[in-house]
Amino acid sequence: MNFELFLVFIILIITTIMFIWGKIRSDLVAVMSMLALVLTGLITVEDALAGFSNNIVIMIAGLFVVGAGIFRTGLAEMAGRMVVKWAKGSETKLLVMLMLLVAVLSAFMSNTGTVAVLIPVIMSVAASMKLSPSKFLMPVAFASSFGGVLTLIGTPPNLIASQTLADYGYDRLAFFDFTPLGIITIVVGVLFLLFFGKYLVKGNAGAGAGEGAAASPEELMSHYKLSGKLHQVKIGSGSNLIGEELQDLRLPDKYNVYALHIDRKYRDKSLRTRTRQISAKADTEIKQDDTIFMSGSKEDVDRFAEDSGALVEKQEEGEEETLVGCRIGVAEILFTPHSKFLNRQIKDVNLRETFGLNIIGMNRRGKYFFEDWGGKQIEFGDALLVHGQWNDIEEFAKEEQDVVVVGETGEQASQAKASGKAPVAAVIMLAMLTLMTFEIFAPVTSVLIAAVAMVLTGCLRNMNDAYSRINWESVILIGAMLPMATALEQTGGVLFLSDLFIDTLGALGPLALMAGFYISTMLFSQFISNTATAVLFAPIAITTAVQVGVSPYPFVIAVAVAASMAFATPVASPPNALVMTAGGYSFMDFFRAGLPLQLVLFIAMMIGIPIFFPM
């Protein structure tokens, strides 16, 4: 092994460790890896930047725009609600139809976006059927990966496999070349989850949202264990708070307490004294005889009351029930993988100032925080329990690319349907698929045409809206990881790793070699991005196939499929992480259900790949 190759492997190992560590965003890790290759002289600046002009990078950015048009018009959610209607209350039929719907949608658009759109639908339907949503959420997340194998654009590893073949002088993969394997994956995966899922997939009946339950406000408050954390503060005539606005009190900073809503007395037309609930917004002015409902420790609330000349009233049983009324309520929100709120401190999100919502608590993978959460950075999969007026919660839910409001009613889909844009989005998507199927233009050209059409027809508001829907983390990750493949190729690393596979498994035959690539890719993709995994393994697979004198297609197809079949950990794919909090799953829940599923699909692929892609 020469020194340059040794240096590449050192950078590759450090990059892999940082991916697994997960404390630094994967796109930043990829850029750091690319810079390390340039600074050590292993690749030129031109080689490093070549990845960002690659067809794959441009195509994936365009596909995010096309998918956003489909999601924004409500087309995907409308399809989900039609499936629910067709299921007619049958748990088994609903499970199968949801998995099939998600698989089909994920064949043409972001699997994460598809799952995010359907989570509220699943939660509300499960509530109406008195079932645990956790019975559905994990299978739906897995099914989104099944669907990625259906088409060339179903998942980035498929596109990487096709482009890598072209880079080595072979024909690109056609749009439906993956489809037979995708059908096998869906049939085997759905049947496995249908017959064995009830033994492997957690389904806690009666648990709350965030722990696998229907997202009713009462159950949410119960599972966030709010009893004992809510207090009433009465504003008497001598209080120095009268006339002050809530935003000027700086309650979280000074006292570590939070105002949720206010009970205010008023006289009706008959001069009777009544009480109405007012949401505690930033500009809400405090008046005499107001009763402020606050969350925080008793000691902090007492300290606030003493400083302000207010009176803490005796805490009553069931006080948390006062948080829900006809005008105000609570909801749980989840953050999507490319949410603009990620990596920002909760206190800097300004939900109160922007949306009039107050945060009551935080759920991070089953661990609840009720105090000192303001300084915590938001991570993918976190959930927040928010309180405010129902119409403000609905307004916040319209940030659909950034959050998922669990139990949301689906008004957006109805509005989008009324606007007439859902059929337009469907026509654009079908036109794109037609252009790609018949190869009228280059695939990237067909995608860009569809993306532009989404903007021009109003399915997306404008170009700023289109840009905001692109998952730049994925785009940068791919562009910055492609130079690693270049470095491995130029320093002889691809050939070195290919020889290692041949020396280890070559004596057992080509099928054993293909199985080795499948298993290696599958293991890596449990902990690092499936895109990065495919970038690394695809060139090695092609080189190995050439060295042993067989077709490279089954080898590279095995890498692409295995990269997408990542079920055994919650970090293996964004859909897994997205449903983890909503379904109340633990790491072991994914391992218990995901590992057997992966083994079954491995056997199916070892039979199916050689049939459709002979060696």
Secondary structure per residue as TSV (DSSP state, phi and psi in degrees):
chain	resnum	aa	ss	phi	psi
A	1	M	-	360.0	122.5
A	2	N	-	-77.1	168.9
A	3	F	H	-64.9	-39.6
A	4	E	H	-62.6	-42.9
A	5	L	H	-64.2	-41.5
A	6	F	H	-58.5	-41.7
A	7	L	H	-66.2	-40.4
A	8	V	H	-61.0	-43.6
A	9	F	H	-65.1	-36.6
A	10	I	H	-62.1	-46.2
A	11	I	H	-63.8	-40.9
A	12	L	H	-63.6	-43.2
A	13	I	H	-64.5	-44.9
A	14	I	H	-63.0	-41.0
A	15	T	H	-61.2	-44.6
A	16	T	H	-62.8	-43.2
A	17	I	H	-61.4	-40.9
A	18	M	H	-68.6	-35.5
A	19	F	H	-60.4	-47.2
A	20	I	H	-66.8	-39.3
A	21	W	H	-58.5	-43.5
A	22	G	-	76.4	4.6
A	23	K	S	-81.2	-18.4
A	24	I	S	-115.6	135.7
A	25	R	-	-53.6	143.5
A	26	S	H	-63.7	-34.3
A	27	D	H	-67.5	-36.5
A	28	L	H	-67.6	-39.5
A	29	V	H	-59.4	-43.4
A	30	A	H	-64.0	-41.9
A	31	V	H	-64.9	-40.5
A	32	M	H	-62.6	-39.1
A	33	S	H	-63.7	-44.0
A	34	M	H	-61.8	-43.3
A	35	L	H	-64.1	-38.4
A	36	A	H	-61.6	-39.3
A	37	L	H	-65.8	-37.7
A	38	V	H	-71.1	-47.1
A	39	L	H	-66.4	-27.2
A	40	T	T	-88.1	-0.2
A	41	G	T	76.5	14.3
A	42	L	S	-76.0	-30.2
A	43	I	S	-137.2	159.8
A	44	T	-	-83.7	166.6
A	45	V	H	-60.8	-39.2
A	46	E	H	-61.1	-42.3
A	47	D	H	-63.3	-39.2
A	48	A	H	-65.4	-40.9
A	49	L	H	-85.2	-11.5
A	50	A	H	-60.5	-29.6
A	51	G	G	-60.1	-33.2
A	52	F	G	-77.8	-12.8
A	53	S	G	-100.4	5.3
A	54	N	S	-68.9	144.2
A	55	N	H	-54.9	-37.5
A	56	I	H	-59.6	-46.0
A	57	V	H	-62.1	-46.6
A	58	I	H	-65.4	-41.1
A	59	M	H	-64.5	-43.3
A	60	I	H	-64.9	-39.5
A	61	A	H	-60.9	-43.5
A	62	G	H	-64.3	-38.1
A	63	L	H	-65.2	-33.4
A	64	F	H	-63.6	-38.1
A	65	V	H	-67.4	-44.5
A	66	V	H	-61.1	-46.3
A	67	G	H	-61.9	-38.1
A	68	A	H	-62.5	-38.7
A	69	G	H	-62.0	-38.7
A	70	I	H	-68.5	-41.8
A	71	F	H	-69.9	-43.1
A	72	R	H	-66.5	-34.4
A	73	T	T	-76.6	-6.2
A	74	G	T	84.8	6.7
A	75	L	H	-61.2	-44.5
A	76	A	H	-66.5	-42.4
A	77	E	H	-68.2	-36.4
A	78	M	H	-60.7	-41.1
A	79	A	H	-62.5	-39.8
A	80	G	H	-62.2	-42.4
A	81	R	H	-72.6	-29.2
A	82	M	H	-65.5	-40.7
A	83	V	H	-61.8	-43.7
A	84	V	H	-59.8	-40.8
A	85	K	H	-65.0	-41.7
A	86	W	H	-67.7	-28.8
A	87	A	H	-67.6	-24.5
A	88	K	T	53.3	42.2
A	89	G	T	81.0	1.0
A	90	S	-	-85.7	122.8
A	91	E	H	-62.5	-45.0
A	92	T	H	-65.6	-46.6
A	93	K	H	-63.5	-39.7
A	94	L	H	-63.1	-44.3
A	95	L	H	-60.6	-47.5
A	96	V	H	-63.8	-46.1
A	97	M	H	-68.2	-35.8
A	98	L	H	-65.5	-42.8
A	99	M	H	-64.1	-41.8
A	100	L	H	-66.7	-41.2
A	101	L	H	-61.9	-47.7
A	102	V	H	-63.4	-39.9
A	103	A	H	-61.9	-44.7
A	104	V	H	-66.8	-45.6
A	105	L	H	-62.4	-38.8
A	106	S	H	-70.6	-14.9
A	107	A	T	-71.5	-18.4
A	108	F	T	-124.4	-8.2
A	109	M	S	-150.7	178.2
A	110	S	-	-56.2	124.6
A	111	N	H	-67.5	-32.0
A	112	T	H	-66.1	-44.4
A	113	G	H	-62.8	-39.4
A	114	T	H	-61.0	-47.4
A	115	V	H	-65.0	-41.7
A	116	A	H	-60.5	-40.9
A	117	V	H	-65.5	-36.6
A	118	L	H	-89.2	-12.9
A	119	I	H	-56.5	-49.9
A	120	P	H	-60.5	-37.2
A	121	V	H	-62.0	-47.1
A	122	I	H	-63.8	-43.2
A	123	M	H	-61.5	-45.5
A	124	S	H	-69.8	-38.6
A	125	V	H	-67.2	-42.4
A	126	A	H	-60.7	-38.4
A	127	A	H	-63.0	-44.3
A	128	S	H	-66.2	-29.5
A	129	M	T	-93.0	1.8
A	130	K	T	56.9	42.5
A	131	L	-	-118.0	158.7
A	132	S	-	-80.1	125.5
A	133	P	T	-61.2	-22.5
A	134	S	H	-64.0	-18.5
A	135	K	H	-69.7	-23.0
A	136	F	H	-106.4	-35.0
A	137	L	H	-65.0	-45.9
A	138	M	H	-65.4	-47.4
A	139	P	H	-57.3	-37.6
A	140	V	H	-65.9	-40.9
A	141	A	H	-62.0	-43.1
A	142	F	H	-64.2	-41.2
A	143	A	H	-63.2	-29.7
A	144	S	H	-64.1	-30.8
A	145	S	H	-76.2	-34.9
A	146	F	H	-55.6	-47.0
A	147	G	H	-65.2	-25.1
A	148	G	T	-62.3	-20.3
A	149	V	T	-87.5	-5.6
A	150	L	S	-73.0	-34.9
A	151	T	S	-136.6	168.7
A	152	L	T	-61.6	-35.9
A	153	I	T	-94.3	7.0
A	154	G	S	-64.1	-31.4
A	155	T	S	-157.0	149.1
A	156	P	H	-54.8	-38.9
A	157	P	H	-55.8	-32.9
A	158	N	H	-63.9	-45.0
A	159	L	H	-65.6	-38.2
A	160	I	H	-65.1	-40.5
A	161	A	H	-60.9	-45.3
A	162	S	H	-64.2	-45.4
A	163	Q	H	-66.9	-37.5
A	164	T	H	-65.4	-39.9
A	165	L	H	-60.0	-43.0
A	166	A	H	-64.6	-38.8
A	167	D	H	-62.7	-29.1
A	168	Y	T	-94.3	9.6
A	169	G	T	91.2	12.2
A	170	Y	-	-101.1	164.3
A	171	D	-	-67.4	142.5
A	172	R	-	-66.2	160.8
A	173	L	-	-78.8	140.2
A	174	A	-	-79.3	168.0
A	175	F	T	-57.8	-39.9
A	176	F	T	-106.7	15.7
A	177	D	T	-61.1	-32.7
A	178	F	T	-78.8	-15.4
A	179	T	H	-56.7	-46.2
A	180	P	H	-56.7	-41.6
A	181	L	H	-68.3	-35.6
A	182	G	H	-63.7	-39.6
A	183	I	H	-64.7	-42.6
A	184	I	H	-60.4	-44.7
A	185	T	H	-60.4	-44.8
A	186	I	H	-65.7	-46.8
A	187	V	H	-61.9	-50.3
A	188	V	H	-64.6	-44.8
A	189	G	H	-65.0	-45.3
A	190	V	H	-65.7	-43.6
A	191	L	H	-63.8	-41.0
A	192	F	H	-61.1	-48.2
A	193	L	H	-69.2	-30.6
A	194	L	H	-68.1	-44.0
A	195	F	H	-90.5	-29.6
A	196	F	H	-113.4	-11.6
A	197	G	H	-59.9	-34.8
A	198	K	H	-65.6	-20.7
A	199	Y	H	-92.7	-22.7
A	200	L	H	-107.7	-31.1
A	201	V	S	-93.5	126.1
A	202	K	-	-63.4	136.3
A	203	G	-	-144.7	84.9
A	204	N	-	-83.3	99.7
A	205	A	T	-63.9	133.8
A	206	G	T	85.1	-0.4
A	207	A	-	-78.0	162.9
A	208	G	-	-91.0	170.1
A	209	A	T	-60.3	142.0
A	210	G	T	87.7	-18.8
A	211	E	T	-131.1	26.8
A	212	G	T	90.1	20.9
A	213	A	S	-117.2	175.8
A	214	A	-	-62.9	141.6
A	215	A	-	-89.2	49.5
A	216	S	-	-75.0	147.8
A	217	P	H	-56.9	-41.0
A	218	E	H	-63.2	-42.9
A	219	E	H	-69.9	-35.9
A	220	L	H	-58.3	-48.9
A	221	M	H	-65.6	-34.7
A	222	S	H	-65.1	-44.2
A	223	H	H	-79.6	-18.8
A	224	Y	T	-85.0	-1.8
A	225	K	T	53.8	57.7
A	226	L	-	-81.2	-15.4
A	227	S	T	-57.8	129.4
A	228	G	T	91.1	-7.3
A	229	K	S	-110.4	1.6
A	230	L	E	-112.2	141.7
A	231	H	E	-141.3	150.9
A	232	Q	E	-109.7	129.7
A	233	V	E	-119.6	119.4
A	234	K	E	-92.8	131.6
A	235	I	-	-95.6	104.8
A	236	G	-	-85.9	179.0
A	237	S	T	-65.6	-24.0
A	238	G	T	-92.7	3.8
A	239	S	-	-73.8	141.1
A	240	N	T	-84.0	7.3
A	241	L	T	-88.5	-16.3
A	242	I	T	-60.9	128.5
A	243	G	T	89.3	-8.7
A	244	E	-	-84.4	148.7
A	245	E	B	-91.1	148.1
A	246	L	H	-58.3	-38.1
A	247	Q	H	-64.3	-23.8
A	248	D	H	-81.5	-14.7
A	249	L	H	-81.3	-21.8
A	250	R	-	49.9	51.8
A	251	L	H	-60.2	-45.3
A	252	P	H	-64.0	-39.5
A	253	D	H	-72.6	-41.9
A	254	K	H	-87.7	-33.0
A	255	Y	H	-126.7	-7.6
A	256	N	S	60.5	35.9
A	257	V	-	-126.7	164.2
A	258	Y	E	-136.9	130.0
A	259	A	E	-83.1	130.9
A	260	L	E	-103.9	-54.6
A	261	H	E	-156.0	171.2
A	262	I	E	-126.8	133.9
A	263	D	E	-93.2	120.4
A	264	R	E	-123.0	132.3
A	265	K	E	-84.5	145.8
A	266	Y	E	-153.2	165.0
A	267	R	E	-105.3	132.0
A	268	D	-	-83.9	-172.4
A	269	K	T	-63.6	-26.8
A	270	S	T	-90.1	10.1
A	271	L	-	67.4	18.1
A	272	R	-	-82.0	144.8
A	273	T	E	-83.4	123.7
A	274	R	E	-127.0	171.0
A	275	T	E	-126.3	135.5
A	276	R	E	-126.4	151.1
A	277	Q	E	-90.9	133.5
A	278	I	E	-120.6	128.7
A	279	S	E	-66.0	139.2
A	280	A	-	-82.6	86.2
A	281	K	-	-91.8	169.1
A	282	A	T	-59.3	-38.4
A	283	D	T	-96.5	12.9
A	284	T	-	-67.8	126.3
A	285	E	B	-92.8	134.4
A	286	I	-	-83.3	134.8
A	287	K	-	-123.4	162.5
A	288	Q	T	-61.2	142.1
A	289	D	T	73.4	5.6
A	290	D	-	-65.8	148.7
A	291	T	E	-116.5	114.4
A	292	I	E	-93.9	124.8
A	293	F	E	-90.6	124.1
A	294	M	E	-127.6	153.2
A	295	S	E	-114.4	145.6
A	296	G	S	148.5	178.4
A	297	S	-	-73.7	154.2
A	298	K	H	-61.4	-37.2
A	299	E	H	-63.7	-43.2
A	300	D	H	-68.3	-39.9
A	301	V	H	-65.0	-41.7
A	302	D	H	-61.2	-40.2
A	303	R	H	-65.5	-41.3
A	304	F	H	-62.4	-45.6
A	305	A	H	-63.3	-39.9
A	306	E	H	-64.2	-41.7
A	307	D	H	-70.2	-28.9
A	308	S	H	-101.9	-0.8
A	309	G	T	71.0	28.1
A	310	A	-	-102.7	173.1
A	311	L	E	-121.0	126.5
A	312	V	E	-84.6	117.8
A	313	E	-	-81.7	157.2
A	314	K	-	-62.2	135.2
A	315	Q	-	-76.1	134.9
A	316	E	-	-106.8	154.1
A	317	E	T	-64.6	142.4
A	318	G	T	70.9	21.7
A	319	E	G	-61.8	-27.5
A	320	E	G	-63.9	-19.9
A	321	E	G	-66.4	-19.9
A	322	T	G	-71.4	-9.0
A	323	L	G	-77.9	-10.5
A	324	V	-	-121.6	128.9
A	325	G	-	-149.5	-166.6
A	326	C	S	-73.2	-24.6
A	327	R	S	-106.9	-26.3
A	328	I	E	-123.6	160.4
A	329	G	E	-171.9	-171.4
A	330	V	E	-125.0	154.9
A	331	A	E	-152.2	155.9
A	332	E	E	-104.9	133.2
A	333	I	E	-119.2	142.0
A	334	L	E	-113.7	154.1
A	335	F	E	-105.1	133.6
A	336	T	-	-78.6	164.7
A	337	P	T	-59.6	-32.4
A	338	H	T	-112.4	28.7
A	339	S	-	-61.8	141.4
A	340	K	T	-69.1	-13.6
A	341	F	T	-83.8	-15.8
A	342	L	T	-61.3	144.8
A	343	N	T	67.9	10.0
A	344	R	S	-103.3	146.3
A	345	Q	B	-67.1	144.1
A	346	I	G	-58.2	-38.2
A	347	K	G	-66.6	-20.6
A	348	D	G	-88.8	-5.7
A	349	V	T	-73.2	-28.2
A	350	N	-	59.1	47.6
A	351	L	H	-63.3	-35.6
A	352	R	H	-67.5	-46.6
A	353	E	H	-68.3	-38.6
A	354	T	H	-86.7	-42.2
A	355	F	H	-119.8	-4.5
A	356	G	-	73.4	23.8
A	357	L	-	-108.0	146.2
A	358	N	E	-114.7	136.7
A	359	I	E	-88.4	127.8
A	360	I	E	-96.4	-42.4
A	361	G	E	-157.8	171.7
A	362	M	E	-132.3	139.8
A	363	N	E	-122.0	114.5
A	364	R	E	-115.8	97.3
A	365	R	T	51.4	47.2
A	366	G	T	91.3	-6.9
A	367	K	E	-102.5	125.2
A	368	Y	E	-100.6	141.1
A	369	F	E	-125.6	130.7
A	370	F	-	-121.3	-12.0
A	371	E	S	-136.5	153.6
A	372	D	S	57.4	29.4
A	373	W	-	-93.6	-7.3
A	374	G	T	-60.0	-32.9
A	375	G	T	-89.9	-1.2
A	376	K	S	-77.8	141.2
A	377	Q	B	-83.0	138.2
A	378	I	-	-73.2	130.9
A	379	E	-	-115.4	155.1
A	380	F	T	-60.1	129.8
A	381	G	T	100.0	-12.2
A	382	D	-	-65.9	153.8
A	383	A	E	-129.2	142.6
A	384	L	E	-120.9	138.3
A	385	L	E	-94.6	116.5
A	386	V	E	-113.8	154.3
A	387	H	E	-131.2	138.2
A	388	G	E	171.8	-170.3
A	389	Q	E	-69.7	145.0
A	390	W	H	-58.6	-39.6
A	391	N	H	-69.3	-28.5
A	392	D	H	-71.2	-36.7
A	393	I	H	-64.1	-41.5
A	394	E	H	-63.8	-39.0
A	395	E	H	-63.5	-41.5
A	396	F	H	-63.9	-35.0
A	397	A	H	-63.7	-19.3
A	398	K	T	-72.0	-10.1
A	399	E	-	-78.5	55.2
A	400	E	T	-64.3	-21.6
A	401	Q	T	-83.1	-8.7
A	402	D	T	-111.8	-31.1
A	403	V	E	-138.8	160.3
A	404	V	E	-121.5	121.4
A	405	V	E	-92.4	112.7
A	406	V	T	-70.0	128.4
A	407	G	T	85.6	9.0
A	408	E	-	-62.9	147.6
A	409	T	-	-79.6	-15.3
A	410	G	-	88.2	22.0
A	411	E	H	-59.7	-32.2
A	412	Q	H	-59.2	-40.1
A	413	A	H	-64.5	-39.9
A	414	S	H	-65.0	-42.5
A	415	Q	H	-64.2	-43.4
A	416	A	H	-64.5	-38.2
A	417	K	H	-63.7	-40.5
A	418	A	H	-65.8	-30.9
A	419	S	H	-72.2	-14.5
A	420	G	T	83.0	7.3
A	421	K	H	-87.4	-22.4
A	422	A	H	-60.4	-46.4
A	423	P	H	-61.8	-35.5
A	424	V	H	-63.1	-45.3
A	425	A	H	-61.0	-38.6
A	426	A	H	-64.5	-41.7
A	427	V	H	-64.4	-42.4
A	428	I	H	-62.6	-43.6
A	429	M	H	-63.8	-43.4
A	430	L	H	-64.5	-37.3
A	431	A	H	-64.8	-41.1
A	432	M	H	-62.5	-43.4
A	433	L	H	-64.6	-37.3
A	434	T	H	-64.5	-46.5
A	435	L	H	-60.4	-39.5
A	436	M	H	-75.4	-37.1
A	437	T	H	-64.0	-44.8
A	438	F	T	-91.7	4.5
A	439	E	T	50.4	43.9
A	440	I	S	-67.2	-39.2
A	441	F	S	-125.6	172.0
A	442	A	-	-61.4	146.3
A	443	P	H	-52.4	-42.6
A	444	V	H	-64.7	-34.0
A	445	T	H	-66.3	-42.8
A	446	S	H	-61.4	-41.3
A	447	V	H	-65.5	-43.5
A	448	L	H	-66.1	-36.5
A	449	I	H	-60.0	-46.2
A	450	A	H	-64.7	-40.2
A	451	A	H	-62.9	-44.3
A	452	V	H	-63.6	-40.2
A	453	A	H	-63.0	-36.3
A	454	M	H	-60.3	-37.3
A	455	V	H	-76.4	-46.4
A	456	L	H	-64.6	-31.6
A	457	T	T	-88.7	-1.8
A	458	G	T	86.5	6.1
A	459	C	S	-64.8	-29.4
A	460	L	S	-119.3	145.5
A	461	R	S	-62.9	-45.7
A	462	N	S	-164.3	-174.5
A	463	M	H	-67.4	-34.1
A	464	N	H	-61.9	-39.4
A	465	D	H	-63.1	-41.8
A	466	A	H	-63.6	-46.4
A	467	Y	H	-62.2	-36.7
A	468	S	H	-69.0	-20.2
A	469	R	H	-88.8	-9.4
A	470	I	S	-76.7	130.6
A	471	N	-	-80.5	89.0
A	472	W	H	-64.3	-26.0
A	473	E	H	-60.3	-43.6
A	474	S	H	-67.2	-41.4
A	475	V	H	-63.6	-47.8
A	476	I	H	-66.3	-38.1
A	477	L	H	-58.4	-47.1
A	478	I	H	-66.0	-49.2
A	479	G	H	-59.3	-36.0
A	480	A	H	-85.1	-18.6
A	481	M	H	-88.8	-25.2
A	482	L	H	-57.5	-36.2
A	483	P	H	-60.6	-27.0
A	484	M	H	-63.6	-41.2
A	485	A	H	-63.5	-38.5
A	486	T	H	-62.5	-44.3
A	487	A	H	-63.3	-41.5
A	488	L	H	-63.4	-38.6
A	489	E	H	-67.9	-46.5
A	490	Q	H	-71.4	-29.5
A	491	T	T	-94.2	0.4
A	492	G	T	86.9	10.4
A	493	G	H	-67.9	-37.6
A	494	V	H	-62.4	-45.1
A	495	L	H	-65.6	-38.8
A	496	F	H	-61.3	-48.4
A	497	L	H	-68.9	-34.3
A	498	S	H	-61.7	-45.5
A	499	D	H	-61.5	-35.5
A	500	L	H	-63.2	-43.7
A	501	F	H	-63.1	-43.1
A	502	I	H	-66.0	-43.5
A	503	D	H	-62.8	-32.9
A	504	T	H	-82.6	-43.8
A	505	L	H	-121.4	-7.6
A	506	G	G	-58.5	-35.4
A	507	A	G	-65.7	-20.0
A	508	L	G	-88.0	-6.4
A	509	G	-	105.9	165.9
A	510	P	H	-59.3	-37.1
A	511	L	H	-62.7	-40.6
A	512	A	H	-65.0	-38.4
A	513	L	H	-63.1	-44.5
A	514	M	H	-61.6	-41.1
A	515	A	H	-62.8	-37.1
A	516	G	H	-62.5	-42.3
A	517	F	H	-66.3	-40.4
A	518	Y	H	-61.1	-49.6
A	519	I	H	-65.7	-42.9
A	520	S	H	-61.9	-45.3
A	521	T	H	-63.3	-42.5
A	522	M	H	-61.9	-41.0
A	523	L	H	-66.4	-45.8
A	524	F	H	-61.2	-40.1
A	525	S	T	-72.6	-7.8
A	526	Q	T	-71.8	-21.7
A	527	F	T	-126.0	-22.9
A	528	I	S	-124.8	166.1
A	529	S	-	-52.8	136.1
A	530	N	H	-64.1	-27.6
A	531	T	H	-65.5	-49.8
A	532	A	H	-61.9	-38.9
A	533	T	H	-61.9	-45.2
A	534	A	H	-65.3	-39.1
A	535	V	H	-59.2	-39.4
A	536	L	H	-76.3	-42.3
A	537	F	H	-88.3	-26.9
A	538	A	H	-59.4	-47.7
A	539	P	H	-63.8	-36.5
A	540	I	H	-65.9	-39.9
A	541	A	H	-63.4	-43.8
A	542	I	H	-64.0	-46.3
A	543	T	H	-61.0	-40.8
A	544	T	H	-64.4	-44.8
A	545	A	H	-60.4	-42.2
A	546	V	H	-63.2	-40.9
A	547	Q	H	-65.1	-33.9
A	548	V	H	-93.8	1.2
A	549	G	T	78.7	31.9
A	550	V	S	-123.2	169.8
A	551	S	-	-64.5	137.2
A	552	P	H	-77.5	-15.6
A	553	Y	H	-59.0	-51.0
A	554	P	H	-61.2	-33.6
A	555	F	H	-67.5	-47.5
A	556	V	H	-73.0	-31.2
A	557	I	H	-64.0	-41.2
A	558	A	H	-59.7	-41.0
A	559	V	H	-63.4	-46.1
A	560	A	H	-62.7	-46.0
A	561	V	H	-66.8	-45.6
A	562	A	H	-62.5	-35.1
A	563	A	H	-63.2	-29.8
A	564	S	H	-87.2	-20.7
A	565	M	-	-87.9	68.5
A	566	A	-	-117.1	99.3
A	567	F	-	-122.8	-14.2
A	568	A	S	-81.9	-9.3
A	569	T	S	-135.9	154.2
A	570	P	T	-70.0	-18.6
A	571	V	T	-94.8	3.1
A	572	A	S	-68.6	-26.9
A	573	S	S	-154.8	151.6
A	574	P	H	-56.4	-40.9
A	575	P	H	-59.5	-37.5
A	576	N	H	-59.4	-48.1
A	577	A	H	-65.5	-34.7
A	578	L	H	-66.6	-39.2
A	579	V	H	-87.0	-9.0
A	580	M	H	-59.1	-49.7
A	581	T	H	-73.1	-45.0
A	582	A	H	-60.6	-35.3
A	583	G	H	-94.2	-5.2
A	584	G	T	66.9	32.5
A	585	Y	-	-86.4	155.1
A	586	S	-	-107.0	172.7
A	587	F	H	-56.7	-43.9
A	588	M	H	-67.7	-26.8
A	589	D	H	-62.5	-41.6
A	590	F	H	-68.9	-40.0
A	591	F	H	-64.6	-44.1
A	592	R	H	-64.5	-39.3
A	593	A	H	-89.8	-35.7
A	594	G	H	-76.9	-38.9
A	595	L	H	-63.8	-49.3
A	596	P	H	-59.5	-38.2
A	597	L	H	-62.5	-42.7
A	598	Q	H	-64.4	-38.4
A	599	L	H	-66.6	-41.3
A	600	V	H	-63.4	-44.1
A	601	L	H	-68.5	-32.2
A	602	F	H	-60.0	-45.9
A	603	I	H	-62.6	-43.7
A	604	A	H	-61.7	-39.9
A	605	M	H	-72.6	-33.5
A	606	M	H	-65.6	-24.9
A	607	I	H	-86.5	-42.7
A	608	G	H	-77.1	-41.0
A	609	I	H	-59.8	-48.4
A	610	P	H	-63.5	-25.5
A	611	I	H	-70.2	-46.5
A	612	F	H	-90.5	-18.9
A	613	F	S	-133.1	78.6
A	614	P	-	-60.3	149.2
A	615	M	-	-84.0	360.0
